[in-house]
């Protein structure tokens, strides 16, 4: 898979936590709530979205191979799979 600038920015943001998920803009004072738009239970941080959000379990299984992951498991996940999951789930 050929990565372009958008792919790289999205995947890097998910892996580092510097992204437009709700928690980061909340910390900057741009949003009123850091909760995930998908489940509205936990803060929308990368680890939650990539590993444990129940609302994204089916998509996570389809693109990353597991319904739920541990954060350490992301290290062995391909960047292409992370990009595909992000795109399919409508993440920024």
N, C-alpha and C positions, 0 to 999 in steps of 0.2 A: 504494500500500500504506500502510495506517495503522500507524504504529509505536506500540507501547505501551512501558511502562517496561521490561519484560523484553527486548523487542527492542533497545531503545536500550542497555541495560546490556550485553547480549551483544556487540553490534556494537562498541560503544565499547571494551570489554575486549579484543576481538580486534585492533582497530586500534591500541590503545595498549600492549598487552602486559600490562596489569593485569587478569588474568583468572585463572580456576581451571585453566588448562592446567597440566600437571605441573611445568614449570620454576618458575613463581611460588611455588606451595606448597613446592617443594623449597628454594628460597632462604629461605623462612620457617621451615625446619626441620620441616615437616609431613609430608614424604615422603622416602623413602630414595633415590629415583632421579628425575632430571629427564627421562628418555627418554620419547619419544612412545609411548603405548599402542598406536598403530596400527602403526608400523613398528619400534619398539624399537631404532632406529639413531641417531637424532638427538634433541637436546633438544626438548622440546615447547614451542616458542615460536610466537608468532603467525605470523611469516614462514615458518616451516617448514610449519605447518598450511595456511596460505592459499596458499602458492606451490610447495612442493616435495615434500611427503610423497608417496612413491610409492603408499602404501596408499590415499590419498584421490584419486588422479589421475582416476579415472572419475567420482566425484562432483563434483570440481572442474570437469571438462569439462562435465558436465550442468548445473551451476548457475552457473559463472563463465565458461564458454565456452572454456576452455583446460585442457589436461592439466597444464601447468606454467606458472607466471607468474614474473615478476620483481617484487620488492617495489614498484618504482615503478608497476607496472601496476595495483596495488590502488587507487591514487588515482582511476582512471577507472572503477572498478567500482561499481555502484550498491549502496547500503546494503541494499536489499531482496534483492539477489542474495547478498550476504554473509550476511545473516540466513538465507536459504533454505538455503544451503550448510551453515551452522552447524547448523541444525535437522536437516537430512537426515543429516549425519555424526554426530549425537549429541554434538556438542560442548557443553560446559557453557554 
